Amino acid sequence: MHCPFCRHTDSRVMDSRATDDGSSIRRRRQCPECGKRFTTVETAALSVVKRSGAAEPFSRAKVLVGVRKACQGRPVTEDQLALLAHQVEESIRGAGQAEIDAHEVGLAVLEPLRHLDEVAYLRFASVYQAFDNLEDFEQAITLLRVERDEGMGEEPRRGMPAGGQGASVAPPD
């Protein structure tokens, strides 16, 4: 680490502390040459590999942009979106890989978004799971209903979709 004041090539760490969210380390350093102190922040690098093969640093802001579009017009707050982006980043970092495919980032958004807002989930999933037709939407909606009913401890009536009326739709394979 070069001293930002005299450009000396060495520095001594005086104090190290994790940031509040635990995602980085703040270090107070002192230059042995000029004696001035300065602060550095260290984070673990996480790269996203795009379709073109180019890698760029992971951006929580880019996750927010995509999710915000899916949540447009929905009763979702900025705090909820920020928490979702944090959850996505934590799940990606938890995978223990320094590089992750951009498509995998989109897929990592799906689970927390499903719990936040089902309509926004369907909007987002239609892009990242490449829905081609109405049957893809029907299968996703049926799966959401089955999972919701199982989570509530309800058993859907035989021959009837969750909700009680209409034609039966078989869950996806």
GROMACS elastic network, one bead per residue, 0.5 to 0.9 nm:
[ bonds ]
;  ai    aj funct       b0    kb
    1     4     6  0.88374   500
    1     7     6  0.89421   500
    1     8     6  0.84238   500
    1     9     6  0.61675   500
    1    10     6  0.59069   500
    1    11     6  0.64363   500
    2     5     6  0.86400   500
    2     6     6  0.81869   500
    2     7     6  0.51604   500
    2     8     6  0.54463   500
    2    10     6  0.59506   500
    2    11     6  0.71346   500
    2    31     6  0.85628   500
    3     6     6  0.57190   500
    3     8     6  0.52100   500
    3     9     6  0.66063   500
    3    10     6  0.70045   500
    3    11     6  0.67580   500
    3    29     6  0.89263   500
    3    30     6  0.81917   500
    3    31     6  0.60827   500
    3    33     6  0.88233   500
    3    34     6  0.86815   500
    3    36     6  0.83660   500
    3    37     6  0.86530   500
    3    38     6  0.79500   500
    4     7     6  0.56216   500
    4     8     6  0.81597   500
    4    38     6  0.78093   500
    5     8     6  0.81633   500
    5    31     6  0.87765   500
    5    34     6  0.79078   500
    5    36     6  0.75639   500
    6    31     6  0.85003   500
    6    33     6  0.78024   500
    6    34     6  0.67519   500
    7    10     6  0.86327   500
    8    11     6  0.77687   500
    8    31     6  0.72826   500
    8    32     6  0.82736   500
    8    33     6  0.66538   500
    8    34     6  0.83138   500
    9    31     6  0.88210   500
   10    31     6  0.67110   500
   10    32     6  0.73067   500
   10    33     6  0.84133   500
   11    29     6  0.61320   500
   11    30     6  0.55397   500
   11    32     6  0.61748   500
   11    33     6  0.85016   500
   12    28     6  0.85049   500
   12    29     6  0.53312   500
   12    30     6  0.52008   500
   12    31     6  0.63171   500
   12    32     6  0.70266   500
   13    16     6  0.73623   500
   13    27     6  0.65841   500
   13    28     6  0.59538   500
   13    30     6  0.65220   500
   14    27     6  0.73462   500
   14    28     6  0.54002   500
   14    29     6  0.52879   500
   14    30     6  0.66912   500
   14    37     6  0.88686   500
   15    26     6  0.81872   500
   15    27     6  0.56141   500
   15    28     6  0.50907   500
   15    29     6  0.71781   500
   16    25     6  0.66684   500
   16    26     6  0.57137   500
   16    28     6  0.64992   500
   16    29     6  0.89664   500
   17    24     6  0.86426   500
   17    25     6  0.55842   500
   17    26     6  0.52633   500
   17    27     6  0.64977   500
   17    28     6  0.88499   500
   18    21     6  0.79287   500
   18    22     6  0.55394   500
   18    23     6  0.75024   500
   18    24     6  0.59071   500
   18    26     6  0.60402   500
   18    27     6  0.87140   500
   19    22     6  0.50931   500
   19    23     6  0.66036   500
   19    24     6  0.56673   500
   19    25     6  0.58366   500
   19    26     6  0.65467   500
   20    23     6  0.79775   500
   20    24     6  0.86612   500
   21    24     6  0.77978   500
   22    25     6  0.75279   500
   23    42     6  0.88661   500
   23    43     6  0.65316   500
   23    44     6  0.78327   500
   24    41     6  0.66023   500
   24    42     6  0.54507   500
   24    44     6  0.72776   500
   25    40     6  0.82220   500
   25    41     6  0.55861   500
   25    42     6  0.51282   500
   25    43     6  0.66081   500
   26    39     6  0.69362   500
   26    40     6  0.58631   500
   26    42     6  0.64856   500
   27    38     6  0.83888   500
   27    39     6  0.55847   500
   27    40     6  0.52321   500
   27    41     6  0.62317   500
   27    42     6  0.78731   500
   28    37     6  0.68832   500
   28    38     6  0.58532   500
   28    40     6  0.65959   500
   28    41     6  0.89734   500
   29    36     6  0.83924   500
   29    37     6  0.54703   500
   29    38     6  0.53622   500
   29    39     6  0.59823   500
   29    40     6  0.74991   500
   30    33     6  0.88495   500
   30    34     6  0.85043   500
   30    35     6  0.59792   500
   30    36     6  0.56379   500
   30    38     6  0.64197   500
   30    39     6  0.87521   500
   31    34     6  0.57939   500
   31    36     6  0.56370   500
   31    37     6  0.64249   500
   31    38     6  0.82597   500
   32    35     6  0.54107   500
   32    36     6  0.81135   500
   33    36     6  0.83605   500
   34    37     6  0.89967   500
   44    98     6  0.84175   500
   45    57     6  0.70960   500
   45    58     6  0.81019   500
   45    98     6  0.67067   500
   45    99     6  0.87330   500
   46    56     6  0.84840   500
   46    57     6  0.58584   500
   46    58     6  0.56053   500
   46    92     6  0.88092   500
   46    93     6  0.75237   500
   46    97     6  0.77393   500
   46    98     6  0.50330   500
   46    99     6  0.59367   500
   46   100     6  0.77926   500
   47    55     6  0.59776   500
   47    56     6  0.53612   500
   47    58     6  0.52737   500
   47    59     6  0.89804   500
   47    97     6  0.89725   500
   47    98     6  0.61673   500
   47   100     6  0.63703   500
   47   101     6  0.85599   500
   48    54     6  0.82985   500
   48    55     6  0.54079   500
   48    56     6  0.54042   500
   48    57     6  0.59805   500
   48    58     6  0.55541   500
   48    59     6  0.86735   500
   48    98     6  0.86137   500
   48    99     6  0.56721   500
   48   100     6  0.50232   500
   48   101     6  0.56230   500
   48   102     6  0.55430   500
   48   105     6  0.80570   500
   49    52     6  0.79485   500
   49    53     6  0.58313   500
   49    54     6  0.57221   500
   49    56     6  0.66361   500
   49    57     6  0.88353   500
   49    99     6  0.66619   500
   49   100     6  0.59687   500
   49   102     6  0.56189   500
   49   103     6  0.88107   500
   50    53     6  0.53090   500
   50    54     6  0.55230   500
   50    55     6  0.61259   500
   50    56     6  0.78520   500
   50   100     6  0.89205   500
   50   101     6  0.63666   500
   50   102     6  0.52620   500
   50   103     6  0.79878   500
   51    54     6  0.74297   500
   51   101     6  0.79718   500
   51   102     6  0.72808   500
   51   103     6  0.83501   500
   52    55     6  0.87158   500
   55    99     6  0.81238   500
   56    59     6  0.85925   500
   58    61     6  0.89107   500
   58    62     6  0.82929   500
   58    89     6  0.83830   500
   58   100     6  0.89376   500
   59    62     6  0.53415   500
   59    63     6  0.67862   500
   59    64     6  0.88818   500
   59    89     6  0.87678   500
   60    63     6  0.51221   500
   60    64     6  0.63227   500
   60    65     6  0.88260   500
   60    82     6  0.86571   500
   60    85     6  0.59655   500
   60    86     6  0.73419   500
   60    88     6  0.84157   500
   60    89     6  0.69842   500
   61    65     6  0.62932   500
   61    66     6  0.88809   500
   61    85     6  0.80311   500
   62    65     6  0.50600   500
   62    66     6  0.64622   500
   62    67     6  0.86702   500
   63    66     6  0.53842   500
   63    67     6  0.61930   500
   63    68     6  0.84186   500
   63    85     6  0.61581   500
   63    88     6  0.82660   500
   63    89     6  0.89606   500
   63   105     6  0.81535   500
   63   106     6  0.80558   500
   63   109     6  0.79998   500
   64    67     6  0.51412   500
   64    68     6  0.57229   500
   64    69     6  0.84943   500
   64    81     6  0.66598   500
   64    82     6  0.71400   500
   64    84     6  0.83611   500
   64    85     6  0.61713   500
   65    68     6  0.51500   500
   65    69     6  0.63736   500
   65    70     6  0.89074   500
   66    69     6  0.53270   500
   66    70     6  0.65933   500
   66    71     6  0.88502   500
   66   106     6  0.88084   500
   66   124     6  0.80345   500
   67    70     6  0.50699   500
   67    71     6  0.61534   500
   67    72     6  0.86154   500
   67    81     6  0.73707   500
   67    84     6  0.88110   500
   67    85     6  0.84621   500
   67   109     6  0.80274   500
   67   113     6  0.80459   500
   67   120     6  0.78860   500
   67   121     6  0.89082   500
   67   124     6  0.73230   500
   68    72     6  0.60601   500
   68    76     6  0.89432   500
   68    78     6  0.86345   500
   68    81     6  0.72979   500
   68   120     6  0.89395   500
   69    72     6  0.52183   500
   69    73     6  0.89938   500
   69   120     6  0.85144   500
   69   123     6  0.88806   500
   69   124     6  0.85094   500
   70    73     6  0.87177   500
   70    74     6  0.85361   500
   70   119     6  0.82236   500
   70   121     6  0.72868   500
   70   122     6  0.83916   500
   70   123     6  0.55937   500
   70   124     6  0.56231   500
   71    74     6  0.52019   500
   71    75     6  0.78399   500
   71    76     6  0.67138   500
   71    81     6  0.89233   500
   71   117     6  0.78104   500
   71   119     6  0.79222   500
   71   121     6  0.83344   500
   71   123     6  0.82929   500
   71   124     6  0.87842   500
   72    75     6  0.85669   500
   72    76     6  0.84672   500
   72   120     6  0.79580   500
   73    76     6  0.83835   500
   74    77     6  0.88574   500
   74   117     6  0.78820   500
   74   119     6  0.80253   500
   74   120     6  0.74184   500
   75   117     6  0.83269   500
   76    79     6  0.83728   500
   76    80     6  0.64664   500
   76    81     6  0.72544   500
   76   116     6  0.78265   500
   76   117     6  0.76672   500
   77    80     6  0.52082   500
   77    81     6  0.64273   500
   77    82     6  0.87397   500
   78    82     6  0.61002   500
   78    83     6  0.85661   500
   79    82     6  0.50481   500
   79    83     6  0.61640   500
   79    84     6  0.85654   500
   80    83     6  0.51010   500
   80    84     6  0.61514   500
   80    85     6  0.86896   500
   80   116     6  0.78825   500
   81    84     6  0.50084   500
   81    85     6  0.62161   500
   81    86     6  0.86030   500
   81   113     6  0.89744   500
   81   116     6  0.88607   500
   82    85     6  0.51349   500
   82    86     6  0.62178   500
   82    87     6  0.86628   500
   83    86     6  0.50151   500
   83    87     6  0.61743   500
   83    88     6  0.86536   500
   84    87     6  0.50136   500
   84    88     6  0.62087   500
   84    89     6  0.86727   500
   84   109     6  0.78004   500
   84   112     6  0.62953   500
   84   113     6  0.71638   500
   84   116     6  0.82781   500
   85    88     6  0.50755   500
   85    89     6  0.62398   500
   85    90     6  0.86274   500
   85   109     6  0.78817   500
   86    89     6  0.51514   500
   86    90     6  0.61528   500
   86    91     6  0.86282   500
   87    90     6  0.50881   500
   87    91     6  0.61283   500
   87    92     6  0.85935   500
   87   109     6  0.85377   500
   87   112     6  0.74369   500
   88    91     6  0.51897   500
   88    92     6  0.62065   500
   88    93     6  0.85973   500
   88   105     6  0.76849   500
   88   108     6  0.59550   500
   88   109     6  0.58859   500
   88   112     6  0.76399   500
   89    92     6  0.51351   500
   89    93     6  0.60672   500
   89    94     6  0.83581   500
   89   105     6  0.85984   500
   89   108     6  0.86472   500
   90    93     6  0.50787   500
   90    94     6  0.58412   500
   90    95     6  0.86888   500
   91    95     6  0.65195   500
   91   108     6  0.73002   500
   92    95     6  0.53482   500
   92    96     6  0.75419   500
   92    97     6  0.78712   500
   92   100     6  0.78966   500
   92   104     6  0.86441   500
   92   105     6  0.73634   500
   92   108     6  0.72790   500
   93    96     6  0.56325   500
   93    97     6  0.69093   500
   93    98     6  0.80178   500
   94    97     6  0.80323   500
   95    98     6  0.89467   500
   97   100     6  0.66813   500
  100   103     6  0.84183   500
  100   104     6  0.66824   500
  100   105     6  0.73681   500
  101   104     6  0.52462   500
  101   105     6  0.68097   500
  102   105     6  0.51902   500
  102   106     6  0.67210   500
  102   107     6  0.89136   500
  103   106     6  0.51620   500
  103   107     6  0.63563   500
  103   108     6  0.87054   500
  103   128     6  0.72278   500
  104   108     6  0.60736   500
  104   109     6  0.87351   500
  105   108     6  0.50259   500
  105   109     6  0.65727   500
  106   109     6  0.52863   500
  106   110     6  0.69909   500
  106   124     6  0.84225   500
  106   125     6  0.86405   500
  106   128     6  0.62138   500
  107   110     6  0.54030   500
  107   111     6  0.79172   500
  107   125     6  0.81661   500
  107   128     6  0.66637   500
  107   129     6  0.80989   500
  108   111     6  0.66483   500
  108   112     6  0.79484   500
  109   112     6  0.60160   500
  109   113     6  0.60387   500
  109   114     6  0.85855   500
  109   121     6  0.88075   500
  109   124     6  0.85518   500
  110   113     6  0.51464   500
  110   114     6  0.59593   500
  110   115     6  0.87909   500
  110   121     6  0.63855   500
  110   122     6  0.89508   500
  110   124     6  0.73859   500
  110   125     6  0.67332   500
  110   128     6  0.87046   500
  111   114     6  0.51565   500
  111   115     6  0.66365   500
  111   116     6  0.88409   500
  111   121     6  0.83045   500
  112   115     6  0.52604   500
  112   116     6  0.62923   500
  112   117     6  0.88653   500
  112   121     6  0.87958   500
  113   117     6  0.60163   500
  113   118     6  0.73220   500
  113   120     6  0.70556   500
  113   121     6  0.54008   500
  113   124     6  0.84825   500
  114   117     6  0.56006   500
  114   118     6  0.51453   500
  114   119     6  0.82095   500
  114   120     6  0.76043   500
  114   122     6  0.80215   500
  114   144     6  0.84398   500
  115   118     6  0.69399   500
  115   121     6  0.83511   500
  116   120     6  0.82325   500
  116   121     6  0.80836   500
  117   120     6  0.54153   500
  117   121     6  0.61247   500
  117   122     6  0.88225   500
  118   122     6  0.62406   500
  118   123     6  0.86968   500
  118   141     6  0.89166   500
  118   144     6  0.78723   500
  119   122     6  0.51480   500
  119   123     6  0.63531   500
  119   124     6  0.86967   500
  120   123     6  0.50433   500
  120   124     6  0.61357   500
  120   125     6  0.84071   500
  121   124     6  0.51590   500
  121   125     6  0.58237   500
  121   126     6  0.83883   500
  122   126     6  0.59420   500
  122   127     6  0.88244   500
  122   137     6  0.76193   500
  122   140     6  0.74322   500
  122   141     6  0.78740   500
  123   126     6  0.53753   500
  123   127     6  0.70851   500
  124   127     6  0.55590   500
  124   128     6  0.64593   500
  124   129     6  0.84492   500
  125   128     6  0.50392   500
  125   129     6  0.53635   500
  125   130     6  0.75029   500
  125   131     6  0.76964   500
  125   140     6  0.86436   500
  126   129     6  0.56143   500
  126   130     6  0.55645   500
  126   132     6  0.82122   500
  126   136     6  0.82459   500
  126   137     6  0.75378   500
  127   130     6  0.50532   500
  127   131     6  0.66525   500
  128   131     6  0.80592   500
  130   136     6  0.87881   500
  131   134     6  0.79531   500
  131   135     6  0.85110   500
  131   136     6  0.54422   500
  131   137     6  0.69365   500
  132   135     6  0.81868   500
  132   136     6  0.66172   500
  132   137     6  0.87195   500
  133   136     6  0.55993   500
  133   137     6  0.70891   500
  134   137     6  0.51457   500
  134   138     6  0.61636   500
  134   139     6  0.86488   500
  135   139     6  0.60538   500
  135   140     6  0.85166   500
  136   139     6  0.52325   500
  136   140     6  0.62655   500
  136   141     6  0.86679   500
  137   140     6  0.50909   500
  137   141     6  0.60800   500
  137   142     6  0.84983   500
  138   141     6  0.51230   500
  138   142     6  0.60406   500
  138   143     6  0.85165   500
  138   169     6  0.80567   500
  139   142     6  0.50754   500
  139   143     6  0.60792   500
  139   144     6  0.85627   500
  139   169     6  0.80650   500
  139   170     6  0.79298   500
  139   171     6  0.62744   500
  139   172     6  0.55714   500
  140   143     6  0.51194   500
  140   144     6  0.61780   500
  140   145     6  0.86822   500
  140   171     6  0.85540   500
  140   172     6  0.78811   500
  141   144     6  0.50282   500
  141   145     6  0.62179   500
  141   146     6  0.86624   500
  142   145     6  0.50833   500
  142   146     6  0.61764   500
  142   147     6  0.85857   500
  142   161     6  0.76343   500
  142   162     6  0.81967   500
  142   169     6  0.69862   500
  142   170     6  0.75766   500
  142   171     6  0.59134   500
  142   172     6  0.78632   500
  143   146     6  0.51084   500
  143   147     6  0.60890   500
  143   148     6  0.84487   500
  143   171     6  0.59774   500
  143   172     6  0.70501   500
  144   147     6  0.51984   500
  144   148     6  0.59907   500
  144   149     6  0.85160   500
  145   148     6  0.50704   500
  145   149     6  0.60364   500
  145   150     6  0.84928   500
  145   161     6  0.78520   500
  145   162     6  0.59249   500
  145   163     6  0.84488   500
  146   149     6  0.51715   500
  146   150     6  0.60889   500
  146   151     6  0.84979   500
  146   155     6  0.87317   500
  146   156     6  0.76301   500
  146   161     6  0.83413   500
  146   162     6  0.69638   500
  146   171     6  0.78870   500
  147   150     6  0.50908   500
  147   151     6  0.60201   500
  147   152     6  0.85954   500
  148   151     6  0.50467   500
  148   152     6  0.62414   500
  148   153     6  0.86872   500
  148   154     6  0.86462   500
  148   162     6  0.88837   500
  149   152     6  0.50916   500
  149   153     6  0.62131   500
  149   154     6  0.50770   500
  149   155     6  0.65457   500
  149   156     6  0.68991   500
  149   162     6  0.70520   500
  150   153     6  0.50339   500
  150   154     6  0.57826   500
  150   155     6  0.67963   500
  150   156     6  0.85352   500
  151   154     6  0.76055   500
  152   155     6  0.88237   500
  155   158     6  0.87161   500
  155   162     6  0.85425   500
  156   159     6  0.85391   500
  156   160     6  0.69327   500
  156   161     6  0.65457   500
  156   162     6  0.53920   500
  156   163     6  0.80833   500
  156   164     6  0.78685   500
  157   160     6  0.53643   500
  157   161     6  0.71301   500
  157   162     6  0.73817   500
  157   164     6  0.71452   500
  158   161     6  0.79321   500
  158   168     6  0.85445   500
  159   167     6  0.76107   500
  159   168     6  0.52646   500
  159   169     6  0.81954   500
  160   163     6  0.78594   500
  160   164     6  0.56765   500
  160   165     6  0.61976   500
  160   166     6  0.67093   500
  160   167     6  0.65286   500
  160   168     6  0.51027   500
  160   169     6  0.79206   500
  161   164     6  0.59563   500
  161   165     6  0.67699   500
  161   166     6  0.70922   500
  161   167     6  0.71467   500
  161   168     6  0.55280   500
  161   169     6  0.65485   500
  161   170     6  0.86345   500
  162   165     6  0.78869   500
  163   166     6  0.86915   500
  165   168     6  0.86464   500
  170   173     6  0.87531   500
